[in-house]
């Protein structure tokens, strides 16, 4: 029996959750990404007043936005100050991840009640293997897709878009074609007409750098990739990625829906309201650094993992990024040990420039249950060798 894979993507998820809470904002440009000071304020007459984007001052970025704000050019990951220039009258709301996680669990439970083979891809999207559901092949999955959309809406009050195709790669593309509230079915026969005209970047796996390189070679669309000589792609992108580009552009993908997977890493990071210097802002940076390590330790404990490798991520005022990592003798989830290891990583970085962002990462993870049971852990990563630097180091310990 041929495979039928669905990709379900919630429409403007965070923003849609907020519109359930504040229905008076429907139809307005709304941006999610503010801090506590952007909380709506109740008024004496029973209404609420909201912060406006034009008044925002800070270094934050947009988490998401309503479709009305997107029409004005405001998209996720855009700097908030830039967004204020594009949509000064947009409403600004704070991020509430506890609420979003609640709705995420609800929509995934609704889907699993109808189709249990689900691959979790994040807070707002999943893959679903429909292949063995009774009668699903009679109409290519259309009735099942409609049932899934109805179940999600009944459980959450929210809309989603679904793509149903023979594989995960095509389904990911299809779910974007008719947003919002879309249901798109594609077969391999539809690839030339509906997929090839799209920009190459629409293929999940072709990132900005690969898309830029393709454009330099005169390859703009997925169809251009498909028409390229496979040997030409291998010559310019290497054997593995070049062969994958050729297969993906023709809509070929054999990856299964994976119902259980382990995280590769867990991280915590923060972007500062102002650039901080390792010497002049040492106390403030130290407190933030310790707090990040403590929260990372809490994340590991809550999720039932211990880490063997601790790393840091720094973004400087010139937007340059530096990362360092240290592999420990044994797994840990202790906040103080994580702080010590991360501090050792910091000592290997030139900290003469001001910092915009600081992050801490735990990887080489093992389940606590396996460690307690004595299950041999996976082979550790090779020791990280410090990068040499001719610049003076300013360790933040």
One Martini backbone bead per residue (centre of mass of N, CA, C, O) as a GRO file, in nm:
protein
  397
    1UNK     BB    1   0.096   0.036   0.023
    2UNK     BB    2   0.079   0.351  -0.003
    3UNK     BB    3   0.186   0.639   0.114
    4UNK     BB    4   0.050   0.864   0.380
    5UNK     BB    5   0.146   1.198   0.457
    6UNK     BB    6   0.121   1.431   0.720
    7UNK     BB    7   0.128   1.791   0.757
    8UNK     BB    8   0.091   1.976   1.060
    9UNK     BB    9   0.009   2.333   1.084
   10UNK     BB   10  -0.017   2.589   1.275
   11UNK     BB   11  -0.176   2.897   1.270
   12UNK     BB   12  -0.030   3.132   1.410
   13UNK     BB   13  -0.015   3.016   1.699
   14UNK     BB   14   0.042   3.226   1.921
   15UNK     BB   15  -0.154   3.438   1.812
   16UNK     BB   16  -0.410   3.258   1.824
   17UNK     BB   17  -0.409   3.219   2.128
   18UNK     BB   18  -0.437   3.523   2.196
   19UNK     BB   19  -0.716   3.561   2.045
   20UNK     BB   20  -0.872   3.390   2.245
   21UNK     BB   21  -0.811   3.586   2.489
   22UNK     BB   22  -0.831   3.849   2.265
   23UNK     BB   23  -1.090   3.901   2.056
   24UNK     BB   24  -1.062   4.221   2.001
   25UNK     BB   25  -0.798   4.162   1.796
   26UNK     BB   26  -0.941   4.086   1.561
   27UNK     BB   27  -0.795   4.209   1.256
   28UNK     BB   28  -0.526   4.280   1.382
   29UNK     BB   29  -0.215   4.389   1.438
   30UNK     BB   30  -0.001   4.137   1.588
   31UNK     BB   31   0.268   4.114   1.832
   32UNK     BB   32   0.499   3.871   1.947
   33UNK     BB   33   0.761   3.971   2.217
   34UNK     BB   34   0.718   4.082   2.477
   35UNK     BB   35   0.712   4.181   2.793
   36UNK     BB   36   0.571   4.250   3.094
   37UNK     BB   37   0.507   4.555   3.002
   38UNK     BB   38   0.289   4.424   2.772
   39UNK     BB   39   0.059   4.386   2.941
   40UNK     BB   40  -0.254   4.390   2.973
   41UNK     BB   41  -0.493   4.646   3.083
   42UNK     BB   42  -0.731   4.701   3.297
   43UNK     BB   43  -1.036   4.869   3.304
   44UNK     BB   44  -1.303   5.025   3.451
   45UNK     BB   45  -1.507   4.933   3.199
   46UNK     BB   46  -1.381   4.625   3.124
   47UNK     BB   47  -1.156   4.677   2.954
   48UNK     BB   48  -0.859   4.686   2.739
   49UNK     BB   49  -0.521   4.770   2.730
   50UNK     BB   50  -0.258   4.820   2.482
   51UNK     BB   51   0.030   4.781   2.348
   52UNK     BB   52   0.247   4.959   2.127
   53UNK     BB   53   0.502   4.927   1.905
   54UNK     BB   54   0.608   5.230   1.893
   55UNK     BB   55   0.700   5.208   2.217
   56UNK     BB   56   0.934   5.033   2.166
   57UNK     BB   57   1.227   4.941   2.373
   58UNK     BB   58   1.490   4.736   2.240
   59UNK     BB   59   1.629   4.385   2.157
   60UNK     BB   60   1.408   4.236   2.045
   61UNK     BB   61   1.210   3.976   1.897
   62UNK     BB   62   1.000   3.824   1.692
   63UNK     BB   63   0.802   3.546   1.732
   64UNK     BB   64   0.518   3.654   1.619
   65UNK     BB   65   0.231   3.698   1.387
   66UNK     BB   66  -0.015   3.815   1.230
   67UNK     BB   67  -0.137   3.839   0.916
   68UNK     BB   68  -0.167   4.149   0.929
   69UNK     BB   69   0.136   4.197   1.000
   70UNK     BB   70   0.259   4.049   0.754
   71UNK     BB   71   0.148   4.252   0.540
   72UNK     BB   72   0.363   4.473   0.675
   73UNK     BB   73   0.645   4.287   0.725
   74UNK     BB   74   0.599   4.104   0.988
   75UNK     BB   75   0.829   3.871   1.129
   76UNK     BB   76   0.992   3.631   1.244
   77UNK     BB   77   1.307   3.740   1.386
   78UNK     BB   78   1.252   4.029   1.395
   79UNK     BB   79   1.319   4.325   1.486
   80UNK     BB   80   1.137   4.532   1.682
   81UNK     BB   81   1.227   4.810   1.574
   82UNK     BB   82   1.171   4.749   1.278
   83UNK     BB   83   0.869   4.677   1.317
   84UNK     BB   84   0.783   4.963   1.418
   85UNK     BB   85   0.822   5.094   1.133
   86UNK     BB   86   0.608   4.908   0.980
   87UNK     BB   87   0.405   4.870   1.265
   88UNK     BB   88   0.324   5.101   1.492
   89UNK     BB   89   0.003   5.001   1.554
   90UNK     BB   90   0.070   4.748   1.672
   91UNK     BB   91   0.017   4.499   1.884
   92UNK     BB   92   0.169   4.418   2.201
   93UNK     BB   93   0.276   4.097   2.321
   94UNK     BB   94   0.349   3.861   2.531
   95UNK     BB   95   0.508   3.577   2.612
   96UNK     BB   96   0.331   3.238   2.662
   97UNK     BB   97   0.442   2.923   2.694
   98UNK     BB   98   0.239   2.780   2.877
   99UNK     BB   99  -0.003   2.821   2.688
  100UNK     BB  100   0.114   2.689   2.431
  101UNK     BB  101   0.163   2.407   2.552
  102UNK     BB  102  -0.130   2.343   2.612
  103UNK     BB  103  -0.227   2.354   2.311
  104UNK     BB  104  -0.029   2.149   2.200
  105UNK     BB  105  -0.133   1.904   2.356
  106UNK     BB  106  -0.424   1.918   2.250
  107UNK     BB  107  -0.377   1.881   1.941
  108UNK     BB  108  -0.216   1.611   1.961
  109UNK     BB  109  -0.436   1.445   2.099
  110UNK     BB  110  -0.648   1.474   1.876
  111UNK     BB  111  -0.484   1.331   1.656
  112UNK     BB  112  -0.426   1.057   1.810
  113UNK     BB  113  -0.731   0.969   1.819
  114UNK     BB  114  -0.710   0.908   1.491
  115UNK     BB  115  -0.371   0.918   1.459
  116UNK     BB  116  -0.102   0.758   1.621
  117UNK     BB  117   0.122   0.827   1.399
  118UNK     BB  118   0.351   1.053   1.549
  119UNK     BB  119   0.559   1.338   1.475
  120UNK     BB  120   0.740   1.551   1.665
  121UNK     BB  121   0.838   1.906   1.560
  122UNK     BB  122   0.696   2.073   1.788
  123UNK     BB  123   0.468   2.301   1.908
  124UNK     BB  124   0.320   2.338   1.582
  125UNK     BB  125   0.420   2.044   1.463
  126UNK     BB  126   0.339   1.752   1.248
  127UNK     BB  127   0.357   1.413   1.174
  128UNK     BB  128   0.142   1.177   0.978
  129UNK     BB  129   0.053   0.840   0.950
  130UNK     BB  130  -0.212   0.721   0.719
  131UNK     BB  131  -0.179   0.447   0.559
  132UNK     BB  132  -0.362   0.241   0.774
  133UNK     BB  133  -0.621   0.375   0.739
  134UNK     BB  134  -0.939   0.343   0.688
  135UNK     BB  135  -1.004   0.459   0.358
  136UNK     BB  136  -0.773   0.675   0.285
  137UNK     BB  137  -0.729   0.592  -0.034
  138UNK     BB  138  -1.003   0.673  -0.172
  139UNK     BB  139  -0.918   1.016  -0.141
  140UNK     BB  140  -0.611   1.074  -0.048
  141UNK     BB  141  -0.708   1.195   0.259
  142UNK     BB  142  -0.934   1.412   0.281
  143UNK     BB  143  -1.125   1.317   0.510
  144UNK     BB  144  -0.902   1.296   0.721
  145UNK     BB  145  -0.811   1.589   0.712
  146UNK     BB  146  -1.085   1.706   0.798
  147UNK     BB  147  -1.096   1.555   1.070
  148UNK     BB  148  -0.840   1.678   1.192
  149UNK     BB  149  -0.928   1.974   1.180
  150UNK     BB  150  -1.182   1.936   1.356
  151UNK     BB  151  -1.039   1.826   1.609
  152UNK     BB  152  -0.858   2.069   1.663
  153UNK     BB  153  -1.085   2.279   1.688
  154UNK     BB  154  -1.243   2.140   1.920
  155UNK     BB  155  -0.990   2.141   2.127
  156UNK     BB  156  -0.890   2.474   2.065
  157UNK     BB  157  -1.010   2.687   1.837
  158UNK     BB  158  -0.810   2.614   1.600
  159UNK     BB  159  -0.617   2.644   1.317
  160UNK     BB  160  -0.505   2.446   1.036
  161UNK     BB  161  -0.252   2.304   0.821
  162UNK     BB  162  -0.261   2.053   0.549
  163UNK     BB  163  -0.043   1.802   0.416
  164UNK     BB  164  -0.093   1.542   0.156
  165UNK     BB  165   0.140   1.279   0.086
  166UNK     BB  166   0.393   1.039   0.021
  167UNK     BB  167   0.572   1.254   0.198
  168UNK     BB  168   0.742   1.473   0.402
  169UNK     BB  169   0.851   1.680   0.204
  170UNK     BB  170   0.582   1.741   0.051
  171UNK     BB  171   0.403   1.803   0.303
  172UNK     BB  172   0.552   2.054   0.394
  173UNK     BB  173   0.492   2.215   0.140
  174UNK     BB  174   0.177   2.180   0.126
  175UNK     BB  175   0.102   2.325   0.403
  176UNK     BB  176   0.182   2.620   0.266
  177UNK     BB  177  -0.003   2.674   0.007
  178UNK     BB  178  -0.309   2.724   0.183
  179UNK     BB  179  -0.271   2.947   0.370
  180UNK     BB  180  -0.501   2.942   0.581
  181UNK     BB  181  -0.684   2.660   0.642
  182UNK     BB  182  -0.552   2.416   0.492
  183UNK     BB  183  -0.596   2.156   0.220
  184UNK     BB  184  -0.333   1.955   0.073
  185UNK     BB  185  -0.306   1.754  -0.220
  186UNK     BB  186  -0.037   1.535  -0.330
  187UNK     BB  187   0.141   1.410  -0.602
  188UNK     BB  188   0.384   1.331  -0.817
  189UNK     BB  189   0.221   1.464  -1.057
  190UNK     BB  190   0.226   1.763  -0.910
  191UNK     BB  191   0.517   1.869  -0.906
  192UNK     BB  192   0.553   2.042  -1.166
  193UNK     BB  193   0.305   2.244  -1.109
  194UNK     BB  194   0.346   2.309  -0.773
  195UNK     BB  195   0.667   2.289  -0.704
  196UNK     BB  196   0.871   2.397  -0.925
  197UNK     BB  197   0.788   2.715  -0.901
  198UNK     BB  198   0.930   2.725  -0.647
  199UNK     BB  199   1.142   2.812  -0.432
  200UNK     BB  200   1.413   2.646  -0.318
  201UNK     BB  201   1.368   2.725  -0.009
  202UNK     BB  202   1.101   2.542   0.031
  203UNK     BB  203   1.297   2.329   0.098
  204UNK     BB  204   1.358   2.125   0.350
  205UNK     BB  205   1.724   2.199   0.370
  206UNK     BB  206   1.730   2.476   0.223
  207UNK     BB  207   1.920   2.719   0.298
  208UNK     BB  208   2.056   3.025   0.266
  209UNK     BB  209   2.334   2.935   0.154
  210UNK     BB  210   2.232   2.737  -0.063
  211UNK     BB  211   2.047   2.940  -0.210
  212UNK     BB  212   2.274   3.137  -0.283
  213UNK     BB  213   2.444   2.939  -0.448
  214UNK     BB  214   2.227   2.868  -0.653
  215UNK     BB  215   2.186   3.157  -0.761
  216UNK     BB  216   2.475   3.190  -0.872
  217UNK     BB  217   2.405   2.933  -1.071
  218UNK     BB  218   2.095   2.996  -1.173
  219UNK     BB  219   1.920   2.872  -0.923
  220UNK     BB  220   1.581   2.933  -0.805
  221UNK     BB  221   1.415   2.676  -0.839
  222UNK     BB  222   1.306   2.361  -0.810
  223UNK     BB  223   1.308   2.314  -1.116
  224UNK     BB  224   1.605   2.390  -1.157
  225UNK     BB  225   1.715   2.158  -0.991
  226UNK     BB  226   1.581   1.927  -1.157
  227UNK     BB  227   1.733   2.020  -1.433
  228UNK     BB  228   1.989   1.953  -1.320
  229UNK     BB  229   2.277   1.806  -1.322
  230UNK     BB  230   2.385   1.585  -1.095
  231UNK     BB  231   2.691   1.638  -1.138
  232UNK     BB  232   2.674   1.942  -1.084
  233UNK     BB  233   2.575   1.923  -0.789
  234UNK     BB  234   2.812   1.755  -0.683
  235UNK     BB  235   3.040   1.953  -0.760
  236UNK     BB  236   2.910   2.202  -0.571
  237UNK     BB  237   2.789   2.008  -0.300
  238UNK     BB  238   2.850   1.726  -0.311
  239UNK     BB  239   2.757   1.405  -0.288
  240UNK     BB  240   2.528   1.414  -0.077
  241UNK     BB  241   2.381   1.693  -0.126
  242UNK     BB  242   2.354   1.670  -0.432
  243UNK     BB  243   2.177   1.414  -0.433
  244UNK     BB  244   1.953   1.533  -0.256
  245UNK     BB  245   1.865   1.764  -0.438
  246UNK     BB  246   1.767   1.588  -0.669
  247UNK     BB  247   1.555   1.423  -0.511
  248UNK     BB  248   1.390   1.656  -0.383
  249UNK     BB  249   1.306   1.801  -0.654
  250UNK     BB  250   1.138   1.516  -0.722
  251UNK     BB  251   0.993   1.417  -0.445
  252UNK     BB  252   1.204   1.244  -0.279
  253UNK     BB  253   1.115   1.041   0.023
  254UNK     BB  254   1.190   0.779   0.284
  255UNK     BB  255   1.110   0.886   0.545
  256UNK     BB  256   0.993   0.817   0.842
  257UNK     BB  257   0.776   0.813   1.096
  258UNK     BB  258   0.878   0.931   1.417
  259UNK     BB  259   0.760   0.862   1.746
  260UNK     BB  260   1.065   0.843   1.872
  261UNK     BB  261   1.289   1.087   2.017
  262UNK     BB  262   1.598   1.225   2.093
  263UNK     BB  263   1.763   1.470   2.215
  264UNK     BB  264   2.066   1.640   2.143
  265UNK     BB  265   1.974   1.906   2.300
  266UNK     BB  266   2.001   2.167   2.561
  267UNK     BB  267   1.892   2.515   2.599
  268UNK     BB  268   2.006   2.851   2.697
  269UNK     BB  269   1.901   3.197   2.626
  270UNK     BB  270   1.999   3.556   2.596
  271UNK     BB  271   1.893   3.885   2.523
  272UNK     BB  272   1.997   4.196   2.559
  273UNK     BB  273   1.899   4.525   2.605
  274UNK     BB  274   2.213   4.560   2.626
  275UNK     BB  275   2.528   4.592   2.589
  276UNK     BB  276   2.785   4.384   2.730
  277UNK     BB  277   3.066   4.383   2.951
  278UNK     BB  278   3.298   4.177   3.102
  279UNK     BB  279   3.398   4.411   3.295
  280UNK     BB  280   3.181   4.648   3.344
  281UNK     BB  281   2.947   4.387   3.358
  282UNK     BB  282   3.025   4.144   3.542
  283UNK     BB  283   2.795   4.106   3.752
  284UNK     BB  284   2.557   4.083   3.556
  285UNK     BB  285   2.668   3.852   3.382
  286UNK     BB  286   2.712   3.648   3.611
  287UNK     BB  287   2.413   3.624   3.693
  288UNK     BB  288   2.305   3.531   3.418
  289UNK     BB  289   2.485   3.283   3.384
  290UNK     BB  290   2.392   3.132   3.639
  291UNK     BB  291   2.090   3.123   3.564
  292UNK     BB  292   2.118   2.957   3.304
  293UNK     BB  293   2.248   2.707   3.438
  294UNK     BB  294   2.017   2.651   3.634
  295UNK     BB  295   1.793   2.617   3.418
  296UNK     BB  296   1.931   2.387   3.265
  297UNK     BB  297   1.929   2.190   3.499
  298UNK     BB  298   1.619   2.186   3.524
  299UNK     BB  299   1.562   2.075   3.242
  300UNK     BB  300   1.710   1.808   3.274
  301UNK     BB  301   1.550   1.703   3.516
  302UNK     BB  302   1.260   1.724   3.395
  303UNK     BB  303   1.352   1.534   3.130
  304UNK     BB  304   1.571   1.306   3.220
  305UNK     BB  305   1.879   1.429   3.201
  306UNK     BB  306   2.225   1.403   3.108
  307UNK     BB  307   2.548   1.561   3.061
  308UNK     BB  308   2.876   1.570   2.890
  309UNK     BB  309   2.829   1.845   2.728
  310UNK     BB  310   2.943   2.187   2.746
  311UNK     BB  311   2.817   2.500   2.621
  312UNK     BB  312   2.862   2.806   2.431
  313UNK     BB  313   2.704   3.128   2.338
  314UNK     BB  314   2.804   3.414   2.137
  315UNK     BB  315   2.700   3.757   2.078
  316UNK     BB  316   2.808   4.032   1.932
  317UNK     BB  317   2.792   4.367   1.832
  318UNK     BB  318   2.880   4.248   1.527
  319UNK     BB  319   2.732   3.945   1.512
  320UNK     BB  320   2.928   3.765   1.612
  321UNK     BB  321   2.995   3.413   1.660
  322UNK     BB  322   3.058   3.211   1.955
  323UNK     BB  323   3.190   2.879   2.028
  324UNK     BB  324   3.199   2.640   2.304
  325UNK     BB  325   3.340   2.323   2.440
  326UNK     BB  326   3.295   2.061   2.704
  327UNK     BB  327   3.413   1.749   2.808
  328UNK     BB  328   3.329   1.533   3.049
  329UNK     BB  329   3.391   1.258   3.247
  330UNK     BB  330   3.079   1.297   3.324
  331UNK     BB  331   2.765   1.303   3.387
  332UNK     BB  332   2.531   1.589   3.422
  333UNK     BB  333   2.284   1.812   3.636
  334UNK     BB  334   2.459   2.020   3.776
  335UNK     BB  335   2.471   2.356   3.808
  336UNK     BB  336   2.766   2.396   3.912
  337UNK     BB  337   2.907   2.222   3.697
  338UNK     BB  338   2.800   2.374   3.455
  339UNK     BB  339   2.923   2.647   3.537
  340UNK     BB  340   3.220   2.557   3.531
  341UNK     BB  341   3.231   2.460   3.236
  342UNK     BB  342   3.134   2.726   3.106
  343UNK     BB  343   3.365   2.896   3.223
  344UNK     BB  344   3.590   2.750   3.068
  345UNK     BB  345   3.487   2.834   2.791
  346UNK     BB  346   3.513   3.144   2.829
  347UNK     BB  347   3.834   3.141   2.854
  348UNK     BB  348   3.840   3.084   2.518
  349UNK     BB  349   3.743   3.389   2.487
  350UNK     BB  350   3.721   3.689   2.336
  351UNK     BB  351   3.598   3.974   2.554
  352UNK     BB  352   3.636   4.278   2.426
  353UNK     BB  353   3.355   4.270   2.335
  354UNK     BB  354   3.042   4.318   2.321
  355UNK     BB  355   2.728   4.179   2.431
  356UNK     BB  356   2.407   4.038   2.318
  357UNK     BB  357   2.458   3.720   2.376
  358UNK     BB  358   2.373   3.432   2.594
  359UNK     BB  359   2.468   3.078   2.609
  360UNK     BB  360   2.361   2.738   2.706
  361UNK     BB  361   2.479   2.391   2.651
  362UNK     BB  362   2.348   2.053   2.630
  363UNK     BB  363   2.514   1.743   2.556
  364UNK     BB  364   2.544   1.425   2.541
  365UNK     BB  365   2.288   1.256   2.611
  366UNK     BB  366   2.128   1.090   2.898
  367UNK     BB  367   1.938   0.890   3.058
  368UNK     BB  368   1.881   0.846   3.384
  369UNK     BB  369   1.775   0.554   3.374
  370UNK     BB  370   2.032   0.438   3.235
  371UNK     BB  371   2.244   0.527   3.444
  372UNK     BB  372   2.116   0.381   3.688
  373UNK     BB  373   2.113   0.090   3.535
  374UNK     BB  374   2.401   0.077   3.369
  375UNK     BB  375   2.393   0.178   3.093
  376UNK     BB  376   2.582   0.225   2.837
  377UNK     BB  377   2.699   0.488   2.705
  378UNK     BB  378   2.768   0.677   2.471
  379UNK     BB  379   3.003   0.784   2.291
  380UNK     BB  380   3.206   1.025   2.323
  381UNK     BB  381   3.316   1.305   2.237
  382UNK     BB  382   3.566   1.457   2.127
  383UNK     BB  383   3.789   1.649   2.233
  384UNK     BB  384   3.814   1.986   2.287
  385UNK     BB  385   4.000   2.222   2.112
  386UNK     BB  386   4.133   2.504   2.155
  387UNK     BB  387   4.134   2.814   2.029
  388UNK     BB  388   4.342   3.023   1.911
  389UNK     BB  389   4.460   3.352   2.041
  390UNK     BB  390   4.588   3.691   2.019
  391UNK     BB  391   4.391   3.773   2.223
  392UNK     BB  392   4.280   3.884   2.503
  393UNK     BB  393   4.159   3.746   2.798
  394UNK     BB  394   3.823   3.769   2.974
  395UNK     BB  395   3.730   3.608   3.227
  396UNK     BB  396   3.405   3.477   3.329
  397UNK     BB  397   3.375   3.365   3.676
   0.00000   0.00000   0.00000
